[in-house]
Amino acid sequence: GWLRCSALSVLSDKATMLGIAGAVSEYNKTPWGEVKPVEAIRLPLLGAGHFRGHRSLDSIGRANAVAVEAAITRFDPRVELQFMYEPSDAAFRGLMEYERKFKFPQRD
């Protein structure tokens, strides 16, 4: 079903994001990277293209937010990951929501 596809898509988005953030993080440690570090990466919205299927833009936004959070947690948080947002702003809202949770974890 499409839920499984959606979950796989989230994993692939996360892997893509980790790969990108990791590559930039490694580059920034090289002599060239130290002279002129990459400070931000602009990305298309992962998972929002032709193969979106039944996924809502909100779910894609949340998936992208999770991927960004994982990448920032694992690699250099100084690298800013920016998305080229689609008009509905769903990904932007998703990112803001996760950023808020990330900065202010809920106390149990």
C-alpha positions, 0 to 999 in steps of 0.5 A: 500500500501507499503507507509503506511507500511513504515510509520508504520514501521518508527513509530515502529522503533521510538517507539523501539528506544525510549523504548531502550534509555528510559530504558538505561537512567533510568538504568543510574540513578540507583545506579548501573548505576551511578557506571557503566553507559551504554555509548553506545548501538549497535543495528541491523538496525531496519526495514532492516530484512526479512520484508523490502518489498519495502523499500529502504535501504536509506529510512530505513537509514533515518527512523533509523536516525529519530528514533535516533534523537527522542531518543537523543532529549527526553532522555540522549544525552550521550547515544550513539546509534550505528548501525551495518551498512549494507554494502551499508552504507545507514543507516550511510549516513542517520544518518549523514544527520540527524545529520547534520540537527540536529546540524545545523538547516536550517534558514528560 
